[in-house]
Amino acid sequence: MEQIISKETILQLEQLALQARLQKARVPISGYGVGAALLGQDGRIFTAGNIECYGQTPSICAERVALFKALSEGCDQFTALAVCGGPLGEPLRGYCTPCGTCRQVLTQFCPSDMPVICTQAPGDHKLYHLCELLPFGWSRD
Ligand SMILES: [Zn+2]
């Protein structure tokens, strides 16, 4: 039951994640902007940036904002996620992966073999399956 995803879809998700990082990240504390694009099985794509709050504890990652947007809009089956991150105002260097908390939350709501596309430019990414990022995570399976 390997998730199949086309090159065109990967490219589209990469572009939307990169755009979301620049347009949606609200990071007054760290300046580290993250963008995410989550593809639902129904074809909808939910994009988000990370949001920092003073005191840090209530801050939230782009991946979870995208996931919670989707869930709250009635989308609860997912096909792929693209993510990117780095200091705003600088070119991206390296492949940002979801943090531990996001890996667990994604594992709860997404298929364990869902592709996670960690991108630094369109067509330039590392692709993992969710279960590679969090082996033995708590899932609905
Ligand atoms: Zn996170």
Residues whose N, C-alpha, C, O or C-beta is under 5 A from the ligand:
A	BS01	ZN	C61 P98 C99 C102
